[in-house]
Amino acid sequence: MSVKDVKCTQIFPDIGFNECVILELEDVSHHKMNIATIYRSPSSTTENDKKIIEYIDILCARNGNKLIMGDFNWPNINWNTWETSSNIEGKFVDCVRKFFLNTAHKYTN
């Protein structure tokens, strides 16, 4: 298969969250791969945080495999224990668990 055999479409979920991109790749056999990038500012509002979670819900409901990458800036999540003291961060952890997403994280300052 070559690049010319892959159809690429940008997806635009209408939820009012713009710090993201979803690309859907589809090969000639109609296998799909959804690739998403998401950025969450450290000063993100609770409303914006809810939209990020909704965005992930929409992405995970799409047909095909998924790859989600991003800079989420959730400082209170302990990824070793999956615990947090923040309600909205807890909802994010619940979303990650609900869709059986794997996490790879690197802490930066």
C-alpha positions as CSV (number, residue, x, y, z in Angstrom):
1,M,0.0,0.0,0.0
2,S,1.2,3.5,-0.8
3,V,0.3,6.9,0.5
4,K,-1.9,7.5,-2.5
5,D,-4.0,4.5,-1.4
6,V,-4.9,6.2,1.9
7,K,-7.8,8.7,2.1
8,C,-7.3,11.4,4.7
9,T,-10.2,13.5,6.1
10,Q,-10.1,16.1,8.8
11,I,-13.0,15.7,11.3
12,F,-14.7,18.7,12.9
13,P,-16.7,17.8,16.0
14,D,-19.1,20.8,16.7
15,I,-18.5,21.1,20.5
16,G,-16.8,24.5,20.7
17,F,-13.4,23.2,21.5
18,N,-10.7,24.3,19.0
19,E,-7.4,23.1,20.5
20,C,-7.6,19.8,18.7
21,V,-7.3,18.1,15.3
22,I,-8.7,14.7,14.3
23,L,-7.6,13.1,11.1
24,E,-9.4,10.0,9.8
25,L,-7.2,7.8,7.6
26,E,-8.9,5.1,5.5
27,D,-7.2,2.5,3.3
28,V,-8.5,0.9,0.2
29,S,-9.9,-2.0,2.3
30,H,-11.9,0.6,4.3
31,H,-9.9,0.1,7.5
32,K,-9.9,3.3,9.5
33,M,-7.5,5.0,11.8
34,N,-8.4,8.2,13.7
35,I,-5.5,10.3,14.9
36,A,-6.1,13.1,17.3
37,T,-4.0,15.8,18.9
38,I,-5.3,17.7,21.9
39,Y,-3.9,20.6,23.9
40,R,-5.1,21.6,27.3
41,S,-3.7,24.9,28.7
42,P,-2.6,24.8,32.3
43,S,-5.1,27.7,32.9
44,S,-8.0,25.8,31.2
45,T,-11.4,26.5,32.6
46,T,-13.8,23.8,33.9
47,E,-16.0,24.4,30.9
48,N,-13.1,23.8,28.6
49,D,-12.1,20.7,30.5
50,K,-15.6,19.3,30.0
51,K,-15.3,19.9,26.3
52,I,-12.0,18.0,26.2
53,I,-13.7,15.0,27.8
54,E,-16.6,15.3,25.4
55,Y,-14.2,15.4,22.5
56,I,-12.5,12.2,23.6
57,D,-16.0,10.6,24.0
58,I,-16.8,11.6,20.4
59,L,-13.5,10.3,19.1
60,C,-13.8,7.0,20.9
61,A,-17.3,6.5,19.4
62,R,-15.9,6.7,15.9
63,N,-15.3,3.5,13.9
64,G,-11.7,2.3,13.5
65,N,-8.6,2.4,15.6
66,K,-7.6,5.5,17.6
67,L,-4.4,7.3,18.5
68,I,-4.8,10.2,20.8
69,M,-1.8,12.4,21.6
70,G,-1.7,15.6,23.6
71,D,-0.5,17.9,26.2
72,F,-3.2,17.6,28.9
73,N,-1.6,19.5,31.8
74,W,-3.5,17.6,34.5
75,P,-1.1,18.3,37.4
76,N,-3.1,16.5,40.2
77,I,-3.4,13.1,38.5
78,N,-1.1,10.5,40.0
79,W,-0.8,8.1,37.0
80,N,0.8,5.4,39.1
81,T,-2.3,5.1,41.2
82,W,-4.9,6.7,38.8
83,E,-6.0,9.0,41.7
84,T,-6.6,12.7,41.9
85,S,-8.1,15.1,44.3
86,S,-9.8,17.2,41.6
87,N,-13.3,16.4,40.5
88,I,-12.8,17.4,36.8
89,E,-9.5,15.5,36.7
90,G,-11.4,12.5,38.1
91,K,-13.8,12.7,35.3
92,F,-10.9,12.7,32.8
93,V,-9.5,9.6,34.5
94,D,-12.9,8.0,34.3
95,C,-13.1,8.8,30.6
96,V,-9.6,7.2,30.0
97,R,-10.7,4.1,31.9
98,K,-14.1,3.9,30.2
99,F,-12.5,3.5,26.8
100,F,-9.6,1.4,28.0
101,L,-7.1,4.0,26.8
102,N,-3.4,3.4,27.6
103,T,-1.4,6.3,28.8
104,A,2.2,7.2,28.2
105,H,3.3,10.3,30.1
106,K,6.3,12.4,30.6
107,Y,6.4,15.1,33.1
108,T,7.9,18.4,32.1
109,N,8.3,21.7,33.9
